[in-house]
Amino acid sequence: MQTNMALVPLSSNHNHKALRVIDVPGHPRIRDQFQEHLPSTKAIAFVVDASIISRNGPAVAEHLHMILNALTSLPPSRETPSLTIVAHKCDLIKSTATASAEQLAINRVRTILERELEKRRASHAGGVGVESLGAEDSDSQMGGLECTGSGEFKFSEWEGGEVGFIGTSVAVGKAAGRPTDEKRSEGDRLSPLREWLEDLA
């Protein structure tokens, strides 16, 4: 498991430009390597497995807290990279009559992460260290969760800037044997991410 780098080509609307994308896995041993690339980063996509966020919410929130802290610790002269949280594998969540699977995945990820980050904020505010999952020590001095209003952590009120959310999934397994139109529909589930990348150019 290691950090990977690739050039992602954009559409012809951008004269065949390409974006340099760096993928830093979320494993506790290497996840802090994102900080090495932060000085030249324009945007961060934090990818969350929406299908299991109910089980690993605290660990995911701990990782995201590191990123929020790093962003709010940048010097004022440095433009803050935009942050988007990607609720991935939303196809594993059943849609309803009133909401698509993508929207349900986004709502689930947002709600659970806000709850877990609020627990961390409240613990730090009360002077109680939150045990760092997968690390030897806790970092009770880590900030980055400050919000306007009541102070309770909400992405919409985070003082570090605007946080976007998109839902994605990819076709696997049986998708290869589906009709062309159906496969195209499955493939388009990555379109929110592609559109986000296009907007960065």
N, C-alpha and C positions, 0 to 999 in steps of 0.2 A: 504494500500500500504506500503510495507516494503522491506528491503533488504533480499534476500534469498540466501541460501547456499546449495550446493549439491555436491556429488562426482560423476563424470562422468566417467564410465568405458571406457577404451581404448581397442583397438583390441588385439587379442592374440599375435600380433607381439611385444607387450610391456609387455608380461608375466602377462596380466590381471591387470596391474596397473590402477590407477584411478587419475583423476585430480580434485582438489578442485576448483569448479567454484562458484564465488560470483556474484549475479545479483543485481545491484543497479539501481532501476528505475530512470528515468530522471525527475521525478516530482521536481519542485523547492524546496519543503520543505525538501527533503531527498537526492537529487542528490549529495551533497557534502560529503556524507558518504563514498564515494569511497576512500577518503583520509585516513580513518581509516585503510584501508587494503593495502594501497600503499607500506608500508615497506616490506611486504612479497609477493608482486605481481610480477609475472614473465611476464605477458602479459595482455593487455587490448583490449577487443573487444567492440568498440563503435557502437551500433546498431542504424541505422537510417531507418525510414519508407520512402523508396524511392518513394512511391506513393503520399506522401503529402509534400515532402521536399520543393516544390515550394512555399507552403503556410506558412510553419513554419520555413523556413531557418534561420531567425535571432535568434530565440529561440534555435534552435539546435546548431548554431554556438557559441552562448553564453556558452552553456553547454560544448561543445568541447573545447572552449577557456580555461575554468577552468582546464580541464584535461591537455592540452598542457602546461599551466602555471605550474601545479603541477609537471609534468615530467621534465621540464627544471629547476625547483627549487630544484631538488634532489641534495644532496652533490656529489662531484666527486667520492667519494669512493663507492657510491651506483650504481650498474648496472641499467641502465634505462630500464624499462619494454618495450617490443615491443608493437607497437600500430597498430591495424588493424581496419579499418572502414567497417562495415558490411552493405551493401545496401540491406535491407530486403524488402520483398513483391515485388520482381522484377517481379513476375509473373503477376502483375497488369499493367505492362508496355508492350506495344505491340512491338514485335520484328520486324525488317525490313529485307530486302534482304541482307543487308551488315553487320548487327550487331544483336547479340542475345539480348534477354530481359535483361539478366544479365549484359552484357557490357553496354547497354544503361542506366541501373539503376546506375551502377558504375559511368559512365560519368556524369550523371545528379547530383548525390550526390557530386562528387568531384567538379564539376564546381560551384554549388551553395554554397557549404561550403567555397571554396576558395574565392569567391566573398564576402561573408558575413564576413569572417575572415579578408580579406583585408580592408574592411570598418572599422572594429574594430581596426586593426593595424594603419591605417591612422589617425583615430580619436585620438588614444592614442599618436601617434607621434606628432600630432598637439596640444596636450594638451587639447583636448576636450573629456570629459568623455562620454562614451557610456552608455545610460540608461540600467540598468540591468533589463531584463524582469523577472517579478515574484519576484523581490527582492526590498528591501526598498531603498538601496543606490547603486550608481554606483561605480565601482572599476577602476578608471582611472590609477591605478598603476600596474594593472595586466599585466605581460609580457607574454612571451612564444610564440610569433608570429614572432620571428626574422628569417630571411631567408638570404641566400647567394645571390650573384648577385645583381640585381636591388633593392632588398629589398621588392618588392611586394610579398605578401604571395602566395606561391605555395607549395603544399605538397612535391613535388619533391625536393624543395630547403630549406625545413625547417631545421633549425640548430639543432633541438632536436633529429634528427635521421630519419630513414626510416619509412614511413607510408604505410601500405599495404591496399588493397581494395579487398573485395570479395562480390559476389552477392548471396543471398539466398532467399528461399521462402518455404512455407509449403503447403501441400494439405489440403484443408478444404471443408466442404459442400459436393458437388456432387462427390468429389473424392472417397468417400467411395463406390460408386456404379459403379466405372469404372472397366474395365478389369484389371487383375493382372499386366500385363506388363505396362499398362499406369499408374497405381498407383505406381509401382516401380519407374518409371521415375519421377513422381512428388516427391516421397520421396527423390530421389537422389539430389534434389535441395538444400538439406542441406549438401551435401557432401563437398563443399568447406570449410564449418565451421568445419566439422568433421576432415578433412585433416589438417586444421590449428591447431586444438587441438592435433592431433597426433604428429605433428611436434614439439610441445612444450615439449613433454615427453622426 
